[in-house]
Amino acid sequence: MYLQSLDDTPKPWMFGVSLLLISAGVFLLIAAGRSNESIAMMPAKDTPDITSNPSAGFAGVLERNNAMAAELSSTITTSGNAQILESSSGEKLVS
């Protein structure tokens, strides 16, 4: 369609603008392809050594599990209290 309009009414500035837009698009695609080199990558997490950490065995896993269970319990309690307050006040709280 564009090429047909060039035949009908010659507008060389449209061709120039098209070339500029195409060049800008190609530049952006190339720049996006090289973005991995310019973006600082996150450092890899170092894995803890099981032999040097005394709580890394089953007991350590059990301790972490109990701590997470206690945190979940307090979160559920807080959520339940918020729902009770919400129902008693009649207003919708942000959850």
ROSE-4610 file (N, C-alpha, C; in Angstrom, 1 decimal, always signed):
// ROSE-4610
residu = [M/M/M/Y/Y/Y/L/L/L/Q/Q/Q/S/S/S/L/L/L/D/D/D/D/D/D/T/T/T/P/P/P/K/K/K/P/P/P/W/W/W/M/M/M/F/F/F/G/G/G/V/V/V/S/S/S/L/L/L/L/L/L/L/L/L/I/I/I/S/S/S/A/A/A/G/G/G/V/V/V/F/F/F/L/L/L/L/L/L/I/I/I/A/A/A/A/A/A/G/G/G/R/R/R/S/S/S/N/N/N/E/E/E/S/S/S/I/I/I/A/A/A/M/M/M/M/M/M/P/P/P/A/A/A/K/K/K/D/D/D/T/T/T/P/P/P/D/D/D/I/I/I/T/T/T/S/S/S/N/N/N/P/P/P/S/S/S/A/A/A/G/G/G/F/F/F/A/A/A/G/G/G/V/V/V/L/L/L/E/E/E/R/R/R/N/N/N/N/N/N/A/A/A/M/M/M/A/A/A/A/A/A/E/E/E/L/L/L/S/S/S/S/S/S/T/T/T/I/I/I/T/T/T/T/T/T/S/S/S/G/G/G/N/N/N/A/A/A/Q/Q/Q/I/I/I/L/L/L/E/E/E/S/S/S/S/S/S/S/S/S/G/G/G/E/E/E/K/K/K/L/L/L/V/V/V/S/S/S]
num = [1/1/1/2/2/2/3/3/3/4/4/4/5/5/5/6/6/6/7/7/7/8/8/8/9/9/9/10/10/10/11/11/11/12/12/12/13/13/13/14/14/14/15/15/15/16/16/16/17/17/17/18/18/18/19/19/19/20/20/20/21/21/21/22/22/22/23/23/23/24/24/24/25/25/25/26/26/26/27/27/27/28/28/28/29/29/29/30/30/30/31/31/31/32/32/32/33/33/33/34/34/34/35/35/35/36/36/36/37/37/37/38/38/38/39/39/39/40/40/40/41/41/41/42/42/42/43/43/43/44/44/44/45/45/45/46/46/46/47/47/47/48/48/48/49/49/49/50/50/50/51/51/51/52/52/52/53/53/53/54/54/54/55/55/55/56/56/56/57/57/57/58/58/58/59/59/59/60/60/60/61/61/61/62/62/62/63/63/63/64/64/64/65/65/65/66/66/66/67/67/67/68/68/68/69/69/69/70/70/70/71/71/71/72/72/72/73/73/73/74/74/74/75/75/75/76/76/76/77/77/77/78/78/78/79/79/79/80/80/80/81/81/81/82/82/82/83/83/83/84/84/84/85/85/85/86/86/86/87/87/87/88/88/88/89/89/89/90/90/90/91/91/91/92/92/92/93/93/93/94/94/94/95/95/95]
x = [+0.8/+0.0/+0.9/+1.9/+2.8/+3.5/+4.0/+4.7/+3.7/+2.5/+1.5/+1.3/+1.2/+1.0/+2.3/+3.4/+4.6/+4.5/+3.9/+3.7/+2.6/+1.6/+0.5/+1.0/+1.5/+1.9/+3.3/+4.3/+5.7/+5.9/+6.2/+6.6/+7.9/+9.0/+10.2/+10.5/+9.9/+10.1/+9.5/+8.4/+7.9/+8.8/+9.5/+10.5/+11.7/+12.1/+13.2/+12.7/+11.5/+11.0/+10.9/+10.5/+10.4/+11.8/+12.8/+14.1/+14.6/+14.3/+14.7/+14.1/+12.8/+12.0/+12.5/+12.8/+13.3/+14.7/+15.5/+16.9/+16.8/+15.9/+15.7/+15.2/+14.3/+13.8/+14.9/+15.7/+16.8/+17.8/+18.1/+19.0/+18.5/+17.2/+16.6/+16.6/+16.4/+16.4/+17.8/+18.8/+20.2/+20.6/+20.2/+20.5/+19.8/+18.6/+17.9/+18.6/+19.1/+19.8/+21.1/+21.7/+22.9/+22.7/+21.4/+21.1/+21.7/+21.9/+22.5/+23.9/+24.6/+26.0/+26.0/+25.0/+25.0/+24.2/+23.4/+22.6/+23.5/+23.6/+24.4/+23.6/+24.2/+23.5/+23.6/+22.6/+22.7/+23.7/+24.5/+25.5/+24.8/+25.5/+24.9/+24.9/+23.9/+23.9/+24.8/+25.6/+26.5/+25.8/+25.8/+25.1/+25.9/+25.2/+25.9/+26.4/+27.6/+28.2/+27.5/+27.0/+26.2/+27.2/+28.4/+29.3/+29.7/+29.8/+30.3/+29.2/+27.9/+26.8/+26.2/+26.3/+25.8/+24.3/+23.5/+22.1/+21.6/+22.4/+22.0/+21.4/+21.5/+21.0/+19.5/+18.9/+17.5/+17.0/+17.8/+17.4/+17.3/+18.2/+18.1/+16.9/+16.6/+15.3/+14.1/+14.1/+13.0/+12.8/+13.9/+13.9/+13.3/+13.8/+13.3/+11.8/+11.4/+10.0/+9.1/+9.6/+8.8/+8.7/+9.8/+9.7/+8.7/+8.7/+7.8/+6.4/+6.1/+4.8/+4.3/+5.2/+4.8/+4.5/+5.3/+5.0/+3.6/+3.4/+2.1/+0.9/+1.1/+0.1/-0.3/+0.8/+0.5/-0.1/+0.2/-0.4/-1.8/-2.1/-3.5/-4.4/-3.8/-4.5/-4.8/-3.7/-3.9/-5.0/-4.9/-5.9/-7.3/-7.5/-8.8/-9.3/-8.4/-8.8/-9.2/-8.5/-8.9/-10.2/-10.5/-11.9/-12.9/-12.7/-13.6/-13.9/-12.8/-13.0/-13.8/-13.5/-14.1/-15.6/-16.0/-17.4/-18.1/-17.4/-18.1/-18.2/-17.3/-17.4/-18.2/-18.4/-19.2/-18.5/-17.2/-16.4/-15.5/-15.2/-14.3/-12.8/-12.0/-10.6/-9.8/-8.7/-7.8/-7.1/-7.2/-6.5/-5.5]
y = [-1.2/+0.0/+1.2/+1.2/+2.4/+2.6/+1.4/+1.5/+2.0/+1.6/+2.1/+3.6/+4.1/+5.5/+6.3/+5.7/+6.4/+6.5/+5.5/+5.7/+6.7/+6.8/+7.8/+9.2/+9.4/+10.8/+10.6/+11.1/+10.9/+11.8/+11.2/+11.9/+11.3/+11.8/+11.2/+11.4/+12.3/+12.5/+11.3/+10.7/+9.5/+8.4/+8.2/+7.2/+7.4/+8.6/+8.9/+8.7/+9.0/+8.8/+7.3/+6.5/+5.1/+4.4/+4.9/+4.4/+4.7/+5.9/+6.3/+5.4/+5.1/+4.3/+2.8/+2.4/+1.0/+0.9/+1.9/+1.9/+1.9/+2.8/+2.8/+1.5/+0.8/-0.5/-1.5/-1.5/-2.5/-2.2/-0.9/-0.6/-1.1/-0.8/-1.3/-2.8/-3.5/-5.0/-5.4/-4.8/-5.2/-4.9/-3.7/-3.3/-4.2/-4.6/-5.5/-6.9/-7.3/-8.6/-8.6/-7.4/-7.3/-6.9/-6.9/-6.3/-7.2/-8.5/-9.4/-8.9/-8.3/-7.9/-6.6/-5.8/-4.5/-4.5/-5.5/-5.6/-6.4/-5.9/-6.6/-7.8/-8.9/-10.2/-10.4/-11.0/-11.3/-12.4/-12.2/-13.2/-14.5/-15.6/-16.9/-17.1/-17.7/-18.0/-19.1/-18.9/-20.0/-20.9/-22.2/-23.2/-23.5/-23.6/-23.9/-25.3/-25.5/-26.8/-27.5/-28.7/-29.4/-29.9/-30.2/-30.8/-29.7/-28.4/-27.4/-26.8/-26.9/-26.4/-27.4/-27.3/-28.3/-28.5/-27.4/-27.6/-27.8/-28.4/-28.6/-30.0/-30.8/-32.2/-32.2/-33.3/-33.5/-32.5/-32.4/-31.5/-30.0/-29.6/-28.2/-28.0/-29.0/-29.0/-28.9/-29.7/-29.8/-28.4/-27.8/-26.5/-25.4/-25.4/-24.5/-24.7/-26.0/-26.3/-25.8/-26.0/-25.6/-24.1/-23.4/-21.9/-21.4/-22.1/-21.7/-22.0/-23.1/-23.5/-22.5/-22.0/-21.0/-19.7/-19.3/-18.1/-18.1/-19.3/-19.5/-19.4/-20.0/-20.0/-18.6/-17.8/-16.4/-15.6/-15.9/-15.2/-15.6/-16.8/-17.3/-16.6/-16.6/-16.0/-14.5/-13.8/-12.4/-12.2/-13.0/-13.0/-13.2/-14.2/-14.5/-13.3/-12.7/-11.5/-10.3/-10.2/-9.1/-9.4/-10.6/-11.0/-10.7/-11.0/-10.8/-9.3/-8.5/-7.0/-6.5/-7.1/-6.6/-6.9/-8.1/-8.4/-7.6/-7.3/-6.6/-5.1/-4.6/-3.1/-2.9/-3.9/-3.7/-3.1/-2.7/-2.1/-3.2/-3.0/-4.0/-3.5/-4.4/-4.1/-4.6/-3.9/-4.3/-5.6/-6.6/-7.9/-8.2]
z = [+0.0/+0.0/+0.0/+0.8/+0.8/-0.5/-1.1/-2.4/-3.5/-3.4/-4.4/-4.2/-3.0/-2.8/-3.3/-3.2/-3.8/-5.3/-6.0/-7.4/-7.7/-6.9/-7.2/-6.9/-5.7/-5.3/-4.7/-5.4/-4.9/-3.7/-2.5/-1.3/-0.8/-1.2/-0.8/+0.7/+1.4/+2.8/+3.6/+3.0/+3.7/+3.6/+2.5/+2.4/+3.3/+3.5/+4.5/+5.9/+6.2/+7.6/+7.8/+6.8/+6.9/+7.2/+6.5/+6.7/+8.1/+8.6/+9.9/+11.0/+10.8/+11.7/+11.7/+10.5/+10.4/+11.0/+10.8/+11.4/+12.9/+13.4/+14.9/+15.4/+14.7/+15.2/+15.2/+14.2/+14.1/+15.2/+15.5/+16.6/+17.9/+18.1/+19.4/+19.6/+18.5/+18.6/+18.9/+18.2/+18.5/+19.9/+20.4/+21.8/+22.8/+22.5/+23.4/+23.4/+22.3/+22.2/+23.0/+23.2/+24.0/+25.4/+25.9/+27.2/+28.3/+28.0/+29.1/+29.4/+28.5/+28.8/+29.6/+29.5/+30.2/+31.5/+31.7/+33.0/+34.0/+35.2/+36.2/+36.7/+36.5/+36.9/+38.4/+39.0/+40.4/+40.7/+41.7/+42.0/+42.5/+42.2/+42.5/+44.0/+44.6/+46.0/+46.3/+47.3/+47.7/+48.6/+48.3/+49.1/+50.4/+51.5/+52.7/+52.7/+53.4/+53.5/+54.7/+54.4/+55.4/+56.5/+56.2/+57.2/+58.2/+57.7/+58.6/+59.5/+59.0/+59.8/+60.7/+62.0/+62.9/+62.8/+62.5/+62.4/+61.0/+60.2/+58.8/+58.6/+59.6/+59.4/+59.7/+60.1/+60.3/+61.4/+62.4/+63.5/+63.0/+62.2/+61.6/+60.8/+60.0/+59.2/+60.1/+61.1/+62.0/+62.7/+63.1/+63.8/+62.8/+61.6/+60.6/+60.4/+60.3/+60.0/+61.2/+62.4/+63.6/+63.6/+63.2/+63.2/+62.2/+61.0/+60.0/+60.4/+61.1/+61.5/+62.6/+63.5/+64.5/+63.8/+62.8/+62.1/+61.3/+60.7/+60.0/+61.0/+62.2/+63.2/+63.6/+63.8/+64.2/+63.1/+61.8/+60.7/+60.6/+60.7/+60.7/+61.8/+63.0/+64.1/+63.8/+63.3/+63.0/+61.9/+60.9/+59.8/+60.4/+61.3/+61.9/+62.7/+63.4/+64.2/+63.3/+62.2/+61.3/+60.7/+60.4/+59.8/+60.8/+62.1/+63.2/+63.3/+63.3/+63.4/+62.2/+61.0/+59.8/+59.8/+60.3/+60.4/+61.4/+62.5/+63.6/+63.2/+62.4/+62.1/+60.9/+60.1/+58.9/+57.7/+57.9/+56.8/+56.2/+55.0/+54.3/+54.6/+55.2/+55.4/+54.2/+53.9/+52.8/+53.2/+52.4/+52.7/+51.8]
